[in-house]
């Protein structure tokens, strides 16, 4: 699974509507409204690297009100949730 973190600039008067439209897209797992240079951050998860082109410039960037994106592809994913699940394997409650 390939994970991309997409930083998104939007029309500020439509942030909630744009966030909902992005969150409804297949392959988008979460959308965060944030402070700072960008308005939204989307987590995109796809099976193949080529699928990122379909999701990010092909869908996210075409949503009305999206003004620009900056994409970062993750090399590895580290998660406290994943670590806890791994250590819990085989343990009975």
N, C-alpha and C positions, 0 to 999 in steps of 0.2 A: 504494500500500500504506500503510495506517495502522498505526502502531506505538503501543502503549500499554505503559507500565511500571506493573505492578500490585504495590503493596506489600501484603503479606498477613500478618495476625496469625493464629496457629493455636494449637491445643492443643500445648503444648511436648513432651508425651510422645509425640506422633504426627507430628512434623515430617517424618521420612523417608517415611512412608507417604502423607502428604498431598502432599508434593512430587512423588512418583511419580504420584499420581492426577492432579495438575494437569498435569504434563509429558505425560501420555498424551492430553490433550485436543487436538483439532484446533484450529489457530490459535495454540497455545502453542508458541513456538520454544525457549525455555529457561526453566529454573527454578533460582534460586540460593538456597541456604541462607545466611543472613547474620546478622551480629551487630547489635545495636541495638534500636530500638523495634519493628521488624518482624522476623518469623521467615523469611519467604520473599520473593523478588522474582521475578515472572514477566514474561516478554516476550511480549506478545500481538500478533500481526500479522494484520490482516483487510483485506479489499478495500474495504468500505464502513463508514462511521462507525456506521451502525445495527447492524452485526454485533457491535460491542463489547458492546451490551446483551445479546445472546444468549450471548456467551462469559463475560463477567465476572459480572454478577449472575445470569445464567441457568444457568451451569455451575460456575464456580470457587466462587462464594459458597455453592453448595448441597452442596459436598463436605463430608462429616462431619468436623468438627474445624476448619474454617475459621471464625474468629471475626469477621473484618472485613477489608475491603480499602480501599485508597486508590489511586485510579487517576490517572495522569498521561499525557496524550496528547502525543506528540511532534509538534512543528511541522515539523522537518526532522531528517534522520539524517546524521550525520557519522561516517565510519568510516575508519580507517587502511587497512583491507583494500580498501575501495572506491577510495581514492585511489591505492594501489599498482596496482590492476588498470587504472585509467584511464590512468596513465602508461605502462603496459606494452603498451598496444594498439599493434600494428604492429611491435613489436620482436621480432627473432628472437634465440633463445638461442644 
